[in-house]
């Protein structure tokens, strides 16, 4: 697979991942039955698997590693935080308020990850 196609696959799955997370959060806030549909429980996991595989393939293609490249380390740490907040928002939050706060916080972490990816700087990603 060419680098350009791999990057398009990655960016596309990033966009879809965010859109699905955002939509699920709106449904969470509205307490919508749509949140309990089967495809809503499956599609985000399938897409996030594609996202993770494409991220690893891109890192290998550009020969960079989270161990030696601080911006990539920041993205991985941000991703782990985003996943944790997402789990609180969609599953493990004890109260509706906790879930909504985690959902909002996850969106800020997502923005940080995107900024780090665009700037290749963990510090500039925070500005």
C-alpha positions as CSV (number, residue, x, y, z in Angstrom):
1,X,0.0,0.0,0.0
2,X,1.4,3.4,-0.9
3,X,2.2,6.0,1.7
4,X,-0.5,8.4,0.4
5,X,-3.2,5.7,0.5
6,X,-2.1,4.7,4.0
7,X,-2.2,8.3,5.2
8,X,-5.6,8.8,3.6
9,X,-6.9,5.7,5.3
10,X,-5.5,6.9,8.6
11,X,-6.9,10.4,8.4
12,X,-10.3,9.1,7.2
13,X,-10.5,6.8,10.1
14,X,-9.5,9.6,12.5
15,X,-12.3,11.7,11.2
16,X,-14.8,8.9,11.3
17,X,-13.7,8.0,14.9
18,X,-14.2,11.5,16.1
19,X,-17.6,11.8,14.3
20,X,-18.8,8.6,15.8
21,X,-17.6,9.6,19.3
22,X,-19.2,13.0,19.0
23,X,-22.5,11.5,17.8
24,X,-22.5,8.9,20.6
25,X,-21.9,11.8,23.1
26,X,-24.9,13.7,21.7
27,X,-27.0,10.6,22.1
28,X,-25.7,10.2,25.6
29,X,-26.7,13.7,26.5
30,X,-30.1,13.2,25.0
31,X,-30.5,9.8,26.6
32,X,-31.4,8.5,23.1
33,X,-32.2,4.8,22.4
34,X,-30.0,5.2,19.3
35,X,-27.0,4.7,21.6
36,X,-28.1,1.1,22.2
37,X,-28.3,0.1,18.6
38,X,-26.1,-2.8,17.6
39,X,-24.2,-0.9,14.8
40,X,-23.3,1.8,17.3
41,X,-21.7,-0.7,19.6
42,X,-19.7,-2.4,16.8
43,X,-18.7,0.2,14.1
44,X,-16.6,2.4,16.4
45,X,-14.5,-0.6,17.4
46,X,-14.0,-1.7,13.8
47,X,-13.0,1.8,12.8
48,X,-10.7,2.3,15.7
49,X,-8.9,-1.0,14.8
50,X,-8.3,0.3,11.3
51,X,-7.1,3.6,12.8
52,X,-4.6,1.8,15.1
53,X,-3.3,-0.5,12.4
54,X,-2.9,2.4,10.0
55,X,-1.1,4.4,12.7
56,X,1.4,1.6,13.3
57,X,1.9,1.2,9.6
58,X,2.5,4.9,9.2
59,X,5.0,5.0,12.0
60,X,6.9,2.1,10.4
61,X,6.7,3.8,7.0
62,X,8.3,7.0,8.3
63,X,10.6,5.0,10.5
64,X,9.7,6.8,13.7
65,X,9.0,5.3,17.1
66,X,7.2,6.6,20.2
67,X,10.4,5.6,22.2
68,X,12.6,8.0,20.3
69,X,10.3,10.7,18.9
70,X,8.6,12.9,21.5
71,X,5.8,14.0,19.3
72,X,4.8,10.4,18.6
73,X,5.1,9.7,22.4
74,X,2.7,12.6,23.0
75,X,0.3,11.2,20.5
76,X,0.4,7.7,22.1
77,X,0.0,9.1,25.7
78,X,-2.8,11.4,24.4
79,X,-4.5,8.4,22.7
80,X,-4.4,6.4,26.0
81,X,-6.0,9.3,27.8
82,X,-8.6,9.7,25.1
83,X,-9.5,6.0,25.3
84,X,-9.7,6.2,29.1
85,X,-11.9,9.3,29.0
86,X,-14.0,7.6,26.3
87,X,-14.5,4.5,28.5
88,X,-15.7,6.7,31.3
89,X,-18.0,8.6,29.0
90,X,-19.6,5.7,27.3
91,X,-19.4,2.9,29.9
92,X,-17.9,3.4,33.3
93,X,-19.0,6.9,34.5
94,X,-21.1,6.5,37.6
95,X,-23.3,9.5,36.9
96,X,-24.6,11.2,33.8
97,X,-22.6,14.4,34.7
98,X,-19.4,12.4,35.0
99,X,-20.0,10.8,31.6
100,X,-20.6,14.2,30.0
101,X,-17.6,15.8,31.6
102,X,-15.4,12.9,30.4
103,X,-16.9,13.2,26.9
104,X,-16.1,16.9,26.7
105,X,-12.6,16.3,28.1
106,X,-12.0,13.6,25.6
107,X,-12.7,16.0,22.8
108,X,-10.0,18.4,24.1
109,X,-7.6,15.5,24.2
110,X,-8.5,14.6,20.7
111,X,-7.8,18.2,19.6
112,X,-4.4,18.0,21.3
113,X,-3.6,14.7,19.5
114,X,-4.5,16.3,16.1
115,X,-2.5,19.4,16.8
116,X,0.5,17.3,17.7
117,X,0.1,15.3,14.5
118,X,0.0,18.4,12.4
119,X,2.9,20.2,14.1
120,X,5.0,17.2,15.0
121,X,5.6,18.9,18.4
122,X,4.2,17.9,21.7
123,X,4.6,21.5,23.0
124,X,3.1,23.2,20.0
125,X,0.2,20.8,20.2
126,X,-0.7,22.4,23.6
127,X,-0.9,25.9,22.3
